[in-house]
Amino acid sequence: MKKKLQPILRVSSVGQWNKQTSVQDQLRQIKEYAEREGHEVAEPISIQISGKLMTMDKSQLSVALVNCKEKNMELAVSRLDRLSRSQIALLQLKEASDNSGVDCHVCSLGRTIKNISHIEFSMMALLADNERRTIQSRVARSMQTKTWNRAIGETLDPQTLRIEGLKKRQRLAEEWAASVGLKEEIQNAGRNLKRPTYENVCAWLNGKGKLTRRGHQWTPSPLRLQAIRLGWNFKELVAS
């Protein structure tokens, strides 16, 4: 039976995102799978998650599942670890897929999540999570080596390192907000709500399936802090 697939493309670093090589490889694998199985491929969703967030952002996954259900589509990923290397996130996906009725095609396996038993899927999620921990350990050792080498050749200025850390967190926050269309959705709320207060905009975002970066529902305090962190003027944003 011919189906329309919504590709999910994910990279784990800004470098991979800029090069686009990983994204292209994932899309090529999904298209080859779709052609082999006689399916149609929709416009892909590209996601960049880096740093400690080695899992796919929950709000993006939630929105993708809602869109697929509304448009009678199914998700497609090149490999399971391209969707997430977090055991918890993968098990949540399995449950969300079962509850929503939206299946997810794992092209490298030639199978869908619904066709994988909970026991087998749990083992696959465990292996992916173990790989994530191995990568984190390797990166940590690499960073220690770089820090040691750098310390030998030059002084590590705490103020400079603090500023670099703040800039990195700011960049990651901006990339996340852009990937989930947060600003556009807040502006959309402002155009449709009679009183676009923090409370009402939070209710609007939650109703649209937009979750915070940590995967929680919006409340006024996190929304206010997020706007400040991103340098947004909330009143101007909802009035635009």
C-alpha positions in Angstrom: 0.0 0.0 0.0 1.5 3.3 -1.1 2.1 5.7 1.8 3.4 9.3 2.1 6.5 9.5 4.3 7.7 12.5 6.4 11.5 12.3 6.5 13.1 13.3 9.8 16.8 14.4 9.3 19.0 14.9 12.3 22.6 16.0 12.9 24.5 16.2 16.2 26.8 19.2 15.6 26.8 22.6 14.0 29.7 21.4 11.7 27.5 18.6 10.3 24.6 21.0 9.9 26.7 23.5 7.9 28.3 20.8 5.7 24.9 19.1 5.1 26.6 15.9 4.2 24.9 13.9 6.9 21.5 15.3 6.0 22.0 14.5 2.3 23.0 10.9 3.2 20.0 10.4 5.4 17.6 11.8 2.8 19.2 9.6 0.1 18.7 6.5 2.2 15.1 7.4 2.9 14.3 8.1 -0.7 15.9 4.8 -1.8 13.8 3.0 0.8 10.6 4.8 -0.3 11.3 4.0 -4.0 12.0 0.3 -3.2 8.7 0.1 -1.1 6.6 2.2 -3.5 6.1 5.1 -1.1 6.0 8.9 -1.6 8.4 11.2 0.2 7.2 14.6 1.6 9.3 17.7 2.3 11.8 16.6 5.0 12.2 18.2 8.5 15.8 18.9 9.3 16.9 19.2 13.0 20.2 20.1 14.6 20.7 19.1 18.2 24.1 19.5 19.8 25.9 19.7 23.1 24.4 17.7 25.9 21.1 17.3 24.1 22.0 14.2 22.2 18.3 13.3 21.8 15.7 14.7 19.4 13.8 17.5 20.8 10.4 16.4 22.1 8.5 19.4 20.9 9.7 18.8 17.3 8.8 15.2 17.5 5.4 16.0 18.9 4.7 18.5 16.1 5.8 16.0 13.5 3.5 13.3 14.9 0.5 15.7 14.9 1.2 16.9 11.4 1.5 13.3 10.2 -1.7 12.3 11.8 -3.5 15.3 10.3 -2.1 14.7 6.8 -2.3 10.9 6.9 1.5 10.5 6.7 4.0 8.4 8.5 7.5 9.3 9.8 10.7 8.0 8.2 14.3 8.0 9.5 17.4 6.6 7.9 18.5 4.8 11.0 17.1 4.6 14.5 20.2 6.4 16.1 19.6 9.3 13.7 16.3 9.9 15.5 17.8 9.6 18.9 20.4 7.8 21.0 18.5 8.2 24.2 16.8 5.0 25.4 14.1 7.0 27.2 13.4 9.1 24.1 13.2 6.1 21.9 10.8 4.2 24.2 8.7 7.4 24.4 8.6 7.4 20.6 7.4 3.8 20.6 4.6 4.7 23.0 3.7 7.9 21.1 3.6 5.9 17.8 1.3 3.3 19.3 -1.0 5.9 20.9 -1.2 8.3 17.9 -1.4 5.5 15.3 1.4 7.2 13.3 4.0 4.7 12.3 7.7 5.4 11.9 9.8 3.7 9.1 13.4 2.8 10.0 14.8 2.6 6.5 18.1 0.9 7.4 16.1 -2.0 8.9 13.4 -2.0 6.2 10.9 -2.1 9.1 8.5 0.1 10.9 8.4 0.7 14.7 4.9 -0.9 14.9 6.4 -4.1 13.4 9.1 -4.3 16.1 8.1 -5.9 19.3 8.5 -4.0 22.6 11.2 -6.4 23.8 13.3 -6.1 20.6 12.8 -2.3 20.4 13.9 -2.0 24.0 17.1 -3.8 23.2 17.7 -1.6 20.2 17.1 1.5 22.3 19.5 0.2 25.0 22.2 -0.4 22.4 21.7 3.1 21.0 21.9 4.6 24.5 25.1 2.7 25.2 26.6 4.1 22.0 25.6 7.6 23.1 27.4 7.1 26.5 30.5 5.7 24.6 30.5 8.8 22.4 30.1 11.2 25.4 33.0 9.4 27.2 35.2 9.6 24.1 34.4 13.3 23.6 35.1 14.0 27.3 38.5 12.3 27.1 39.2 14.3 23.9 38.3 17.6 25.6 40.5 16.8 28.6 43.4 16.1 26.3 42.8 19.4 24.4 42.5 21.3 27.7 45.8 19.8 28.9 47.6 20.6 25.7 46.2 24.1 25.7 47.2 24.7 29.3 50.8 23.8 28.4 51.0 26.3 25.6 48.8 29.1 26.9 46.9 30.5 29.9 43.3 29.6 30.3 41.5 32.8 31.1 38.4 32.0 33.2 36.7 35.2 32.0 37.3 34.3 28.4 36.0 30.7 28.9 32.9 32.0 30.7 32.1 34.4 27.8 32.7 31.6 25.3 30.3 29.3 27.3 27.6 32.0 27.4 27.9 32.5 23.6 27.6 28.8 23.0 24.5 28.5 25.2 23.0 31.6 23.4 23.7 30.0 20.0 22.2 26.7 21.0 19.1 28.5 22.3 18.7 30.4 19.1 19.1 27.3 17.0 16.5 25.4 19.0 14.0 28.3 18.9 14.5 28.6 15.1 14.1 24.9 14.5 10.7 24.7 16.3 9.5 28.1 14.9 8.9 29.5 18.4 9.0 33.2 17.4 6.6 32.7 14.6 4.2 30.8 16.8 4.3 33.5 19.4 3.6 36.1 16.7 0.7 33.9 15.5 -0.7 33.8 19.0 -0.5 37.6 19.2 -2.5 37.9 16.0 -5.2 35.5 17.1 -5.6 36.1 20.9 -7.6 39.1 22.2 -5.3 39.3 25.2 -1.9 37.9 24.3 -0.5 37.8 27.9 2.2 35.4 28.9 -0.5 33.1 30.4 -2.6 33.1 27.2 0.3 32.7 24.9 1.5 29.7 27.0 -2.0 28.1 26.6 -1.8 28.8 22.8 1.7 27.1 22.6 0.6 24.1 24.6 -2.5 23.7 22.5 -0.3 23.7 19.4 1.9 20.9 20.8 4.8 23.3 21.3 6.8 22.2 24.4 9.8 23.8 26.1 13.3 22.8 25.3 13.2 20.3 28.1 10.0 18.8 26.8 7.6 20.4 29.4 4.4 22.4 28.8 4.9 26.1 28.8 4.2 28.3 31.8 4.7 32.1 32.1 8.1 32.0 33.9 10.0 29.8 31.3 8.5 31.7 28.4 9.5 35.0 30.0 13.1 33.7 30.6 13.3 32.3 27.1 12.3 35.6 25.6 14.9 37.4 27.7 17.6 34.9 26.8 16.9 35.3 23.1 16.7 39.1 23.3 13.0 39.3 22.3 10.7 42.0 23.4 7.6 40.0 24.2 5.1 43.0 23.9 6.5 43.9 20.5 6.6 40.3 19.4 2.9 39.7 20.1 2.0 43.0 18.5 3.8 42.4 15.3 
